[in-house]
Amino acid sequence: MNTLVICTTCADGQGRALLEAVENEALARDSAQAIRGQACMAACSQGCTAALQGAGKHSYLFGRLAPDAASVAALLAVAAQHAEPGDGLLAWERRPERLKSGLIARLPPLG
């Protein structure tokens, strides 16, 4: 299963607000996307951060996010792309505009 992980300690509470906004929007959309919070993802200078992980898939860490509608929509859209069959490699041209910048890391799948 793919998971969207959002840092809960980013930017003086903004990370927790982003997590809650994403969870609320996923609930409103009746999305089955797995979402969880994680204290400190060690990218503090990058503002709010979120990661995508999945077995056999590339992992991504995005930064400079805000708890706003644009970031929420972008995270849910890219999480849906990441959940598609395959290795999780996110083509730049398919990424939401909000996530075309702010990529901190892409890690290869394990194994």
GISULBEL-V26052 format. One record per residue. PHI is phi in degrees with one decimal (* if undefined). OMEGA is omega in radians with two decimals (* if undefined). Layout:
BEGIN
phi:PHI omega:OMEGA
phi:PHI omega:OMEGA
END
This chain:
BEGIN
phi:* omega:3.09
phi:-85.3 omega:-3.13
phi:-132.9 omega:2.99
phi:-99.3 omega:-3.08
phi:-113.6 omega:-3.10
phi:-119.6 omega:3.13
phi:-66.9 omega:-3.09
phi:-92.3 omega:-3.09
phi:-108.6 omega:-3.13
phi:-69.6 omega:2.87
phi:48.6 omega:3.03
phi:50.4 omega:3.07
phi:94.5 omega:3.14
phi:-67.5 omega:3.10
phi:-64.1 omega:3.09
phi:-63.1 omega:3.11
phi:-64.5 omega:3.10
phi:-63.7 omega:3.11
phi:-56.8 omega:-3.13
phi:-63.5 omega:3.13
phi:-66.0 omega:3.12
phi:-66.7 omega:3.11
phi:-60.1 omega:-3.14
phi:-64.3 omega:-3.14
phi:-69.0 omega:3.10
phi:-61.9 omega:3.10
phi:-64.3 omega:3.13
phi:-62.8 omega:3.13
phi:-87.4 omega:-3.08
phi:58.0 omega:-3.12
phi:-81.3 omega:3.09
phi:-92.7 omega:-3.11
phi:-58.7 omega:3.04
phi:-74.8 omega:-3.11
phi:-133.7 omega:3.06
phi:-148.1 omega:3.07
phi:-95.1 omega:3.11
phi:-144.1 omega:3.09
phi:-69.8 omega:3.09
phi:42.5 omega:3.06
phi:-100.6 omega:3.00
phi:61.6 omega:3.05
phi:-129.2 omega:-2.99
phi:-56.0 omega:-3.12
phi:-75.0 omega:-3.11
phi:-101.2 omega:3.12
phi:69.6 omega:3.12
phi:-70.0 omega:-3.13
phi:-125.6 omega:3.09
phi:-146.0 omega:-3.13
phi:-124.9 omega:3.00
phi:-118.4 omega:3.13
phi:-135.8 omega:3.05
phi:-167.9 omega:3.13
phi:-59.0 omega:3.12
phi:72.8 omega:-3.08
phi:-122.7 omega:2.98
phi:-61.3 omega:3.05
phi:-105.8 omega:-3.12
phi:-127.5 omega:3.00
phi:-127.5 omega:3.12
phi:-109.3 omega:3.11
phi:-130.6 omega:-3.13
phi:59.0 omega:3.10
phi:-96.5 omega:3.10
phi:-129.5 omega:3.10
phi:-80.0 omega:-3.12
phi:-119.1 omega:-3.07
phi:-60.5 omega:-3.12
phi:-65.0 omega:3.12
phi:-67.2 omega:3.13
phi:-60.6 omega:-3.13
phi:-62.2 omega:-3.14
phi:-64.0 omega:-3.13
phi:-64.7 omega:3.12
phi:-67.9 omega:3.12
phi:-66.6 omega:-3.11
phi:-71.9 omega:3.06
phi:-64.7 omega:3.09
phi:-65.5 omega:3.08
phi:-62.5 omega:-3.11
phi:-63.2 omega:-3.11
phi:-78.2 omega:3.12
phi:-62.3 omega:3.11
phi:-56.5 omega:3.12
phi:127.3 omega:-3.04
phi:-89.7 omega:3.09
phi:79.4 omega:3.11
phi:-66.7 omega:-3.08
phi:-96.0 omega:3.12
phi:-64.4 omega:-3.09
phi:-56.7 omega:-3.07
phi:-69.1 omega:3.11
phi:-91.5 omega:-3.12
phi:-68.1 omega:3.02
phi:-58.4 omega:-3.12
phi:-48.9 omega:-3.09
phi:-59.4 omega:-3.09
phi:-107.6 omega:3.06
phi:-76.9 omega:2.99
phi:-117.8 omega:3.10
phi:89.3 omega:3.08
phi:-72.3 omega:3.12
phi:-94.2 omega:-3.11
phi:-155.4 omega:2.93
phi:-129.1 omega:-3.10
phi:-111.0 omega:-3.13
phi:-71.1 omega:3.09
phi:-63.4 omega:3.03
phi:-73.1 omega:3.05
phi:82.1 omega:*
END
